[in-house]
């Protein structure tokens, strides 16, 4: 099953090869956060853009800032949710 999740692209204040170019949000309060349509994902992003930006900016403690927030898809399997897990507590 194809599902959508949130990706935040980053702007690094001191770029380095080891810096990730993006931040994936796949969980909310310890539970998987994904959407069955791109439209539903984009609606969630639109309604929560301020909080998503605040979370990502605080996660990197001033070393990076959020640039763009998009929705991307992946093929859902129980194993796929464990990769790159970042919890969002707002």
C-alpha positions, 0 to 999 in steps of 0.5 A: 500500500502506498502511503505519504509522509512529511519531509522537511528540507533543511538549510544548514548554517555550516554545511558539511558532507555528513549533514542530512539534506532533509528530515523525515517525520514519520511519527507523532507522539510515538505513533506512526504518522502517515497519510493515504493520499497526498492531499491529506498529507498536504492538508496536515502540513498546511494546518501544522506548518508553524509547529512542524517548523518549530519542531525541526528548528529546535531539533537541530538547535540552531545548526539548521533551519527548515526550508521547505515542507513536502509530502513524499510516498513510500510502499508501506510495510511494518519494517518501513516505519522503523527506518529514519524514525523521528518523533514529533512532540509538540 
